[in-house]
Amino acid sequence: MIEELNKLQNNFSQLHVIFQIEALSLEELADRQYANGLKDGFRYAAILLEATLKKVREA
């Protein structure tokens, strides 16, 4: 289970980078804001999952 959560955390981190690059390449403000929102959401999900995994490992 921990290995699967590690993979998920890694996927969230990769999606964060992908949408960060996408946001920089978009011309329309609304499109950039949407991509930035997705980027931030994946970043926060990765951070929360990392904190949860840390607690699980310590237990």
Protein Blocks (a to p, Z undefined) as FASTA:
>chain_A
ZZmmmmmmmmmmmmmmmmmmmmmmpmblklmmmmmmmmmmmmmmmmmmmmmmmmmmmZZ
